[in-house]
Amino acid sequence: MRNKLKITLQTIQQLKDKFFTDTESVIKDFGQFKTLSESQINWKPSLGNRSIAECVDHLSVTNKLYLEEFEKQFGEKRIETDCSKTEAQHKWLSKFIIKSVDPANAKKVSTFAVFMPSLSNHSKQVFDSFSNLQNQFINLLSTAKNLNLNEYVMSSPAAKIIKENFCDVLEIIRLHDRRHFNQAEKLFNHPNFPKN
């Protein structure tokens, strides 16, 4: 069956604005779990599932790899455009990745080893680490006002042969973060979730 999720056409500025809004929202949403105990954030319904803390750590591991590449390339060159008029473009293979991480896609997706969270017990610091990382991303993009994100290209940390432009990456992160918040929320609402 074909994946019928659609990618909306938008300018680079619209893409960045959506990234800012959704990233701030997901930071706030994950923040609600900071009141839980460490045993609650590390609870799993079964060995094959992730805990709430592992969901958050997975996002931090993944997004840190992307942030480092953004910082490196922005420091090396400036390719400018009018972001309010330039359409965000997505590479052919990236369109499939974007669709696969979209929260509207109910199909389970395997995680590449490079993106795996730590499997040890986590402290509640995992939420602050995620929030700090996401705010670094927001701050970096805020200073990159007129950069043409279509022209900055990196190899995917998952597979070097996959090339992603920075518009692809922002859309992947935005949707992937929300997908894993939804996963964490399902754990929180699980009937066997510990009371404390």
C-alpha positions in Angstrom: 0.0 0.0 0.0 1.4 3.4 -0.9 2.1 6.0 1.7 -0.4 8.8 1.0 0.9 11.4 3.5 1.5 14.7 1.7 4.3 17.1 2.1 3.1 20.7 2.1 4.8 23.2 -0.2 6.1 26.1 1.8 8.8 28.8 1.8 12.0 28.3 3.8 10.7 31.0 6.3 7.4 29.1 6.7 9.3 25.9 7.4 11.6 27.6 10.0 8.6 29.3 11.7 6.8 25.9 11.9 10.0 24.4 13.3 10.3 27.1 16.0 6.6 26.8 17.0 6.5 23.0 17.1 9.9 22.7 18.8 8.8 25.2 21.6 5.6 23.2 21.9 7.3 19.8 22.2 9.7 21.2 24.8 6.8 22.3 26.9 4.9 19.0 26.3 7.9 16.9 27.4 8.3 19.3 30.4 5.1 17.9 31.9 6.9 14.6 32.6 9.5 16.4 34.8 7.2 15.9 37.8 7.3 12.1 37.5 9.6 10.0 39.5 12.8 8.4 38.1 11.1 4.9 38.3 8.2 6.3 36.3 10.2 7.8 33.5 12.3 4.6 33.2 9.2 2.3 33.2 8.5 0.1 30.2 5.5 -2.1 29.6 7.8 -4.8 28.1 11.5 -5.2 27.2 10.8 -4.4 23.5 9.4 -1.0 24.4 11.1 2.3 25.2 10.6 4.2 28.4 9.6 7.9 28.5 13.2 8.7 29.3 14.5 6.6 26.4 12.2 8.4 24.0 13.6 11.8 25.1 17.2 10.5 25.1 16.7 9.1 21.6 15.7 12.6 20.4 18.6 14.2 22.1 21.1 11.7 20.5 19.5 12.2 17.1 19.1 16.0 17.1 22.7 16.5 18.5 24.1 14.9 15.4 22.2 17.2 13.2 22.9 20.3 15.3 26.6 19.7 15.1 26.5 19.6 11.3 24.4 22.8 11.1 26.9 24.6 13.3 29.9 23.3 11.3 28.4 24.3 7.9 27.1 27.6 9.0 30.6 28.4 10.3 32.2 27.5 7.0 30.0 29.3 4.5 27.0 31.7 4.0 24.7 31.0 1.1 21.9 33.6 1.3 18.5 34.0 -0.2 15.2 35.7 0.6 13.7 33.0 2.8 10.2 34.5 2.6 10.2 33.9 -1.2 12.3 30.8 -1.7 10.4 27.5 -1.7 11.7 24.8 0.7 12.8 21.9 -1.4 13.1 18.3 -0.3 15.3 15.7 -1.8 13.6 12.6 -3.3 14.7 10.1 -0.6 14.2 12.6 2.2 10.5 12.8 1.2 10.2 9.1 2.2 12.0 9.7 5.5 9.8 12.7 6.3 6.7 10.6 5.6 8.0 7.7 7.7 8.6 9.9 10.8 5.3 11.9 10.5 3.1 11.3 13.6 0.2 10.6 11.2 2.0 7.5 9.9 1.0 4.7 12.3 3.5 2.3 10.9 6.4 1.4 13.3 9.8 2.5 12.0 13.1 0.8 13.1 15.8 3.0 14.6 19.3 3.0 13.2 22.1 2.1 15.7 23.6 5.7 15.5 20.3 7.1 16.9 19.8 4.6 19.7 19.3 6.0 23.2 21.3 4.9 26.2 19.6 1.8 27.7 20.6 2.6 31.3 18.4 4.2 33.8 18.0 7.9 33.3 17.7 10.8 35.7 15.2 13.6 35.2 18.1 15.6 33.8 17.2 13.9 30.4 14.4 16.5 30.0 16.7 19.5 30.6 19.3 18.1 28.2 16.7 17.8 25.5 15.3 21.3 26.2 18.7 22.8 26.1 19.6 21.1 22.9 16.4 22.2 21.2 16.9 25.8 22.4 20.4 25.7 20.9 18.8 24.7 17.6 16.3 27.5 17.8 19.0 30.1 18.6 21.2 28.9 15.8 18.4 29.1 13.2 17.3 32.5 14.6 20.8 33.9 13.8 20.8 32.2 10.3 18.1 34.6 9.0 18.7 34.6 5.3 20.5 31.3 4.8 19.3 29.2 1.9 18.8 25.9 3.7 18.2 24.1 0.4 21.8 24.6 -0.5 23.3 23.2 2.7 23.6 19.4 2.3 24.8 16.7 4.7 25.1 13.0 4.7 22.5 11.3 6.9 24.1 10.1 10.2 22.2 6.8 9.5 23.7 6.2 6.1 26.4 8.3 4.4 24.9 7.6 0.9 21.7 9.4 1.9 22.0 13.2 1.3 19.7 15.5 3.2 19.5 19.3 2.8 18.8 21.4 5.8 15.2 21.9 4.9 14.8 18.1 5.0 16.5 17.9 8.4 14.2 20.6 10.0 11.1 18.8 8.8 12.4 15.4 9.9 13.3 16.7 13.4 10.0 18.6 13.8 7.9 15.6 12.9 10.1 13.0 14.6 10.1 15.0 17.9 6.3 15.1 17.9 6.0 11.4 17.0 8.1 10.4 20.0 6.3 12.7 22.4 3.1 10.9 21.3 4.9 7.6 22.1 5.8 8.9 25.5 2.3 10.1 26.1 0.9 6.7 25.3 3.3 5.2 27.9 2.1 7.7 30.5 -1.5 6.7 29.7 -0.8 3.0 29.8 -3.1 1.2 32.2 0.0 -0.4 34.0 1.9 2.9 34.3 3.3 3.1 37.8 1.5 5.4 40.2 4.8 6.7 41.6 
